Amino acid sequence: MLWDDHVLDRCRQMVNPNVVFLQDNAPVHASRLVNNIMNNENVELLDRPAYSPDFNIIEQLWRILARNVYEGARQYETVLELKYASLLAWESMDQPVLATLYASLPNAYLTLRTLEAHNCKETATKCDSL
């Protein structure tokens, strides 16, 4: 996907030519193919400690959406009801919440750099002593 869809080129145009790719160490992200592509494209890789969703705004967004969809221990009878509730939750998402998540990225980046500098390969919570 990164290669075929020119995702890296678009990221460089939209954000910054010096893209830093934050990966979560999933096997598909850490494959030899991905590493070779990133090396060939001169993309800096920044590993996240395992099991550290606090550094991933998508995980935080999913958490917020799930909390809204299942508020009050709500259960759904059909997939269509669940899809509708999910769409409503997404459409009612506060823009300031999204802006706050996005604004948290620089701090997360600096924290990850600190963990990397201290060679911390454990979860972020185990490295809180830094």
PyMOL commands that set and color helices and strands:
alter all, ss='L'
color gray80, all
select helices_A, chain A and resi 7-14+32-40+53-55+57-69+71-73+79-91+95-103+105-117+124-127
alter helices_A, ss='H'
color red, helices_A
select strands_A, chain A and resi 20-23+44-47
alter strands_A, ss='S'
color yellow, strands_A
deselect
rebuild
show_as cartoon
